Amino acid sequence: MIDEGPAELVLQAAVARRHYLQNRSKVEIADELGISRFKVARLLEAARERGLVRIEIVRQGALDVDLSAQLQERYGLGHAVVVETADQDAGAVRAQLGRAAADLLAEVLTDGDVLGLPWSRNVHAMVGALARLPRTEVVQLTGAIALPDFDSSAVDIVRRAARLSGGRAHVFYAPFVLDTKASADALRRQPAVSQGLEAAARVTHAVVGIGLWAPGESTIHDLLDADEQAELTRAGVVGELAGVFFDKSGKPLRPKVAARLMTIDPQVLSGFREVIAVVSGEAKAPAVKAALEGGLVQGLVVDAPLAQVLLAD
């Protein structure tokens, strides 16, 4: 860069001040200073290159808007929200992501939409943080999981969201994972269960968690025995969302164990207008990337460490 003298630097500053701080157009600045608009453009470019002008996208509270915009652009997402989490405690991170997801959902849903919710710790946190929703029906997407350290069910999640929205709740009473395919088939034939699962065909928006196929990173993984876990690993499973298994390219898989799960079919999932995944932790990056690659999700609410990994490649 050629060293400019003080007069040139002051001119750059004068042009930059008018353009960036006073919102003047290049044509207006050219008329005021008696120069061409092309010279105005060159002066603005020179001011940026020299560092005389710095343009920053500033974080808004816990929302990292810059990382959010990068993530949205990188993966062509409908929505992306990146949260800077101050606490490393898993419960605290889940609560922060839940609040961000609740704010996003209240903003993007409109009257007449149909919301689908599976059982998930992150979905539970989001529903707990909801303060308002447009009038929407809410549909249960999966059965329930009983965990000793977690007092919640898919029915609870759906009913709470429906109460807030004033819409109808479509629920059914069934576990997420059955012992045998026969027992799962028998349960699916019950009218209340079959009607509940059929309501998923009308879902427009869903909020889900994503599990990495590894110990401690997927509730379903940890509910299966070691032989089944290994079988699914050999089949190429890298993750699951709402009980839908997928490989590293994001292609849905139907391993034998899927017949024992009380959840929606992958084809039903693909018919949703938008699936928003709420996920935390760098460890889950391979599963999230696969879900993005396969188009299984169109929106993300994630913590900053995970977002940075997703943007690193």
GIQUIMO-V607565 format. One line per field, one symbol per residue. phi: phi as a letter, one per 40 degrees, with the letter a starting at -180 (. if undefined). A space follows every 10 residues. Layout:
# GIQUIMO-V607565
phi->???
This chain:
# GIQUIMO-V607565
phi->.ccccccccc cdcccccccc bbfccccccc cccgbccccd cccccccccc gcbbbbbccb gccccccccc ccccbgccaa bbbcccbccd cccdcccccc cccccccccb dgcbcbbcca cccdcccccc baaccbcbbc bacbbcbcba caaccdcccc cccccgccbb babaccbccb cccccccccc dccccccccc cccbbbbbcb bccadgbacc dcccccccdc cccccgcbaa bfgccacccg ccbbcdcccc ccaccdccdc cccabbcbab gddcddccdc ccdcgcbbab bbccdcdccc ccc
